[in-house]
């Protein structure tokens, strides 16, 4: 048996196993996503209101925007290069 043939067979087994796991995962989670649970479903009328619930506060219709004045850029030289820094 040639080594390249053995490696190819091993790869094919691994590919089919992973493909099977992928299909099983797809089917399981598709069933769970589409599953309807009528016993656990509660209507909004059946839910209890907490005793100390806060009232709903609406947000203001317009938001105030904070603007800042532009800061002038101070230029120390016209060469465009940085000053040398000494390392102590």
Phi, psi and omega in degrees: 000131182281147182293324181292327177291319179296317180295322179293319178296319179296319178295319179295321177297316180295317179298316180292325178294315179294323177295321177296317177296321178296315179294320178296317179298318180298315182292315182300311184283335173292319177295318179294324181289326183266356182290131179260128181249090184289335183285328183268353183281131178243140176277157183295335178288335183276345182286140180276144176269131179298151184295321183248053181279144180278146177289154179286128179250125181274149178281151179297151183291326180243140178262139178275129179261130177269127178240147178244154178285141178295139181267129180291142179273128181265126180254127181266343181198169181255359184284333180082006180252158180275154176287147178294143181249130178268139179258120184272000000 
